[in-house]
């Protein structure tokens, strides 16, 4: 990776194209941090989790000429589409931790890449015209598997081309983890309006059940495997059909009760029940500088703890208690599939064996705040091409669909 200086012509062109893309499809965020790097691998480009653009020097940056022909209209079109695709990623949030219907799983990455590439293809001609690249060729979509499955899902959820276009726009305007919920809302509206009451609890429960049904496992890798699109689409359609039938059956028997759906994002549900949606440090009343410490009684010796305490239980998201696994000894590593291929945050070191007192004694007789922090799923870097999060099996280029060996994908 080589950093591109902001005063360079190619940086200025990327910034110009990014601004055009943001104006075409305004979003709630601007996640580009202003950093641009060139890359020399087989990927077109990507947007990292910290908001850095990394675009291929030969496949993308060399073709960003300010509108002049680069001698290869097809590759110039792919270069332009790459900038537009990554700009669409930068306009919305990835996660939605406080939303109960957020599907915070790798399946959301497959749907995201499919929907984003559909939007890129739909708006490419307008984008090229506004950017002054009139002579470029409209590129074939990347991620053909994800594009096929996402297109079929949009067809299943809508009743017309106009509604399909509106749903695509509504979905990509949402955080990545909330796009399933947006699509589920259209299904409830179109197919269950006569069944599910308009009450918010009923509506959310119905959408939650459809979100759980739609997010079949194949979505987690469909953007990596071109041929998996039809299978993913078929399984998703079957899942939607089953979900709709189950909701209808429920309301025939118990019309006054919301569907007993499993919450897609249990963390949000627990936070809402315990009031931990936001942790705030309350201000102390009064002026500490005026406190007379001499008036406070001495600590009661009976409250002093001798020796370390063990056996702290953890409260799981469903409210049950479970004993946490023992901490690995020094030199041992723990397995964390969700963070495979990523640098783990350093874990707190254990206290010296001879140290007296329980390090958690200040929490004695208090319910522990277990699960207050949770390991975030591997969500990818929101990039075009292979599109997967970095990891041992997820950051590989998409299969080439042309005989050109150096075409590459978008990671």
Order of alpha helices (4+ residues) and beta strands (2+ residues): beta-alpha-beta-beta-beta-alpha-alpha-alpha-alpha-alpha-alpha-alpha-alpha-beta-beta
